[in-house]
Amino acid sequence: MSLIRGRGRGLELHLADRDFDMAMAELDARLAERPNFYRGTKATAIFGAGEPSAEQLERLRGLLEPAGIELHGVERGPAGEELARRRALRPKRDMKLSDAARSLVADFDGARADIAERRKRGESSVRRGSPPAATPPATAAAPPALHVAPVAPGTLYHVGTLRGGQALHHDGNIVVVGDVNPGTELVATGDIVVFGRLLGVAHAGAQGDASAKVYALHLVATQLRIATCIAVDEDARRASSEPEMAFVRDGRIAIAPFSKAAEVAG
């Protein structure tokens, strides 16, 4: 079971049947990957039958609070085990991801494990290389450098409903034909398009592209992110009767009917 799972508008931290030190290292690495991504959320820590010590709870708060996460509650004993048992019995829906998406997920998992291992050794999260040594000036004119044109990112196309706890991460655009329920996370470096209800978290332009947009037939996301801009729907905004789009205007996220797309682009 994943260490961090969506729970309505909050998070669940599954610490049962895990080595606590390893779980803290993994959690530290996960939070370091996307600083401020979970800021403003509440978390419930689920332990096994054992009683968590005051020191363990203090260490957990020490990781969550700098990331803006409030430790809202602790579940343990039979309640925590029963919740884990019920989740294990739920039918699992397999998501068919493209080769590019599977490669991206593998890259994330490998980076997360690498960060956790380096933090255990007391090293920094990010490797810093040494600057290249200065080379003497060439005596003859060097041939012009060759540049390889980068390959344009593709589009991840998913058909079906996404339920709480599921996530799609893609280097490019994401298109979902179906509903995106609360607790679901969509992260794309390009645009996000949902032919259905968007009720979860959507992060477009995840590598800093402020021109990215989020489109949905019913746009009522619990949290919208475009590049570094964040908008949280705390008042449960009512869905419009027509498709809408979210975009960045004057450093803030704005939402407009899709019929006004031409005016927004202008």
C-alpha positions in Angstrom: 0.0 0.0 0.0 1.3 3.5 -0.9 2.7 5.5 2.0 0.6 8.6 1.0 -3.0 8.3 -0.2 -5.7 10.8 -0.9 -8.6 10.9 1.6 -11.3 13.3 0.5 -9.7 16.7 0.9 -6.9 15.3 3.1 -4.2 12.7 3.2 -3.7 9.2 4.8 -0.2 8.2 5.9 0.0 4.4 6.1 2.6 3.5 8.6 1.3 0.1 9.7 3.6 -2.9 9.0 6.4 -0.5 8.0 9.8 0.2 9.6 9.2 3.6 11.1 12.7 5.0 10.2 12.4 3.8 6.6 8.9 5.2 6.4 10.1 8.6 7.7 12.9 8.6 5.1 10.5 7.8 2.3 8.0 10.5 3.5 10.9 13.0 3.7 11.9 12.2 0.1 8.3 12.3 -1.2 7.8 15.8 0.3 11.1 17.0 -1.0 10.2 16.0 -4.5 7.3 18.5 -4.7 7.8 21.2 -2.1 4.5 23.0 -1.1 2.4 20.6 -3.2 0.5 19.3 -0.1 0.5 22.7 1.7 -2.7 23.5 3.4 -3.9 19.8 3.7 -4.6 17.7 6.8 -3.2 14.2 7.3 -4.3 11.2 9.3 -1.5 8.8 10.3 -2.6 5.1 10.4 -0.5 2.9 12.7 -0.8 -0.8 13.4 -1.8 -2.4 16.7 1.2 -0.8 18.5 0.9 2.5 20.3 3.0 5.2 18.6 5.4 6.9 21.0 5.5 10.6 21.7 8.9 10.7 20.0 7.5 9.1 16.8 4.6 11.5 16.7 7.0 14.5 17.2 9.2 13.3 14.3 6.2 12.9 12.1 5.0 16.4 12.9 8.6 17.7 12.3 8.3 16.4 8.7 4.8 17.5 8.0 4.7 21.0 9.4 7.5 22.5 7.2 5.5 21.2 4.2 2.4 22.9 5.4 0.6 19.7 6.4 -1.4 19.5 9.7 -1.4 16.1 11.5 -5.1 16.0 12.0 -5.5 12.6 13.6 -4.0 9.2 14.4 -5.7 5.8 13.9 -4.3 2.7 15.4 -5.1 -0.7 16.8 -8.2 -2.5 15.4 -9.5 0.6 13.7 -6.4 1.1 11.6 -6.1 -2.6 10.8 -9.8 -2.8 9.8 -9.4 0.3 7.5 -6.3 -1.4 5.9 -8.2 -4.7 5.6 -11.2 -3.0 3.9 -9.0 -1.1 1.5 -7.2 -4.3 0.6 -10.5 -6.0 -0.2 -11.6 -3.3 -2.6 -11.6 -4.3 -6.2 -8.6 -2.8 -7.9 -9.0 -1.0 -11.2 -6.0 -1.4 -13.5 -5.1 1.7 -15.4 -3.6 1.2 -18.8 -0.7 3.6 -19.1 1.3 4.4 -22.2 5.0 3.3 -22.4 6.0 7.0 -21.8 3.8 7.1 -18.7 5.1 3.8 -17.3 8.6 5.1 -17.9 7.8 8.3 -16.0 6.4 6.4 -13.0 9.5 4.2 -12.9 11.7 7.3 -13.0 9.7 8.8 -10.1 10.0 5.6 -8.0 13.7 5.3 -8.7 14.4 9.0 -7.8 12.3 8.7 -4.6 14.3 5.6 -3.4 17.6 7.4 -4.3 16.6 10.5 -2.3 15.6 8.4 0.7 18.9 6.5 0.7 21.0 9.6 0.4 19.1 11.3 3.2 19.7 8.2 5.4 23.5 8.7 4.8 23.2 12.4 5.7 23.7 13.7 2.2 21.7 16.4 0.5 18.6 15.6 -1.6 20.1 17.0 -4.8 23.5 16.0 -6.1 25.7 19.0 -6.9 28.3 18.5 -9.6 31.6 20.2 -9.8 32.0 22.9 -12.5 33.9 21.7 -15.5 37.6 22.6 -15.6 38.6 25.5 -17.9 39.9 24.4 -21.3 42.6 26.3 -23.1 41.5 28.4 -26.1 41.6 26.5 -29.4 44.3 27.4 -31.8 42.1 26.7 -34.8 38.6 27.5 -35.6 36.3 24.8 -34.1 33.5 23.4 -36.3 30.0 24.7 -35.4 28.3 22.7 -32.7 25.5 20.4 -33.6 22.2 20.6 -31.7 19.7 17.8 -31.5 16.1 19.1 -31.6 14.1 17.9 -28.5 11.3 15.5 -29.1 7.9 17.1 -28.4 6.1 15.6 -25.4 3.2 13.2 -26.2 -0.3 12.9 -24.8 -1.5 10.4 -22.3 -5.0 9.3 -23.2 -7.0 7.5 -20.5 -10.6 6.2 -20.8 -12.5 5.5 -17.6 -13.3 6.9 -14.2 -10.4 7.7 -11.9 -11.2 7.1 -8.2 -9.7 8.5 -5.0 -6.1 7.4 -4.4 -5.3 7.0 -8.2 -2.9 9.3 -10.0 -1.7 10.0 -13.5 1.7 11.7 -14.0 2.9 12.5 -17.5 5.6 14.4 -19.3 3.2 16.1 -21.8 -0.6 16.5 -22.0 -3.2 14.3 -20.2 -6.6 13.6 -21.6 -9.2 11.7 -19.5 -12.5 10.5 -21.0 -14.4 10.0 -17.8 -14.9 11.5 -14.3 -11.9 12.4 -12.0 -13.2 11.9 -8.5 -12.0 13.5 -5.2 -8.7 12.2 -4.0 -7.4 11.7 -7.5 -4.2 13.5 -8.7 -3.4 14.6 -12.3 0.0 16.0 -12.9 1.1 17.0 -16.5 3.9 19.2 -17.9 1.4 20.4 -20.5 -2.4 20.8 -20.6 -5.0 18.7 -18.8 -8.3 17.9 -20.6 -11.2 16.0 -18.8 -14.3 14.9 -20.7 -16.3 14.6 -17.5 -16.3 16.0 -14.0 -13.0 17.2 -12.6 -13.3 16.9 -8.8 -9.8 16.0 -7.8 -6.4 17.7 -7.9 -5.1 18.9 -11.3 -1.6 20.3 -11.8 -0.9 21.5 -15.4 2.4 23.0 -16.6 4.1 21.1 -13.7 7.6 22.1 -15.0 6.8 25.8 -14.9 4.8 26.3 -18.2 2.4 29.2 -17.2 0.7 29.0 -20.6 -0.7 25.5 -19.8 -4.5 25.2 -19.2 -7.0 22.9 -17.6 -10.2 22.0 -19.5 -13.2 20.1 -18.1 -16.9 19.6 -18.9 -17.6 20.2 -15.2 -14.7 22.0 -13.5 -15.1 21.7 -9.7 -11.6 20.6 -8.7 -10.6 20.6 -5.1 -7.3 22.1 -6.1 -6.0 23.6 -9.3 -2.3 24.3 -10.1 -0.8 25.8 -13.2 3.0 26.2 -13.1 3.6 27.8 -9.6 0.0 29.2 -9.2 -2.4 27.5 -6.9 -6.2 27.8 -6.4 -8.1 25.8 -3.8 -11.9 25.5 -4.0 -12.7 25.9 -0.4 -16.3 26.9 -1.0 -17.3 24.0 -3.3 -17.9 26.2 -6.4 -21.0 25.1 -8.4 -20.2 23.6 -11.8 -21.1 25.6 -14.8 -23.7 24.4 -17.3 -21.0 24.6 -20.1 -17.4 23.4 -20.4 -14.8 25.6 -18.7 -11.1 26.2 -18.8 -8.6 27.4 -16.2 -5.6 29.5 -17.1 -3.1 32.0 -15.6 -3.9 35.7 -15.9 -1.9 38.4 -14.1 -0.2 35.8 -11.9 -3.4 34.1 -10.7 -5.6 31.2 -11.8 -8.8 32.3 -13.6 -11.7 30.2 -14.9 -13.8 31.1 -17.9 -16.3 29.3 -20.2 -14.7 27.4 -23.0 -16.8 29.5 -25.4 -14.6 32.5 -24.4 -11.3 30.6 -25.3 -10.6 32.8 -28.3 -10.9 36.0 -26.2 -8.7 34.5 -23.4 -6.0 33.5 -25.9 -6.1 37.1 -27.3 
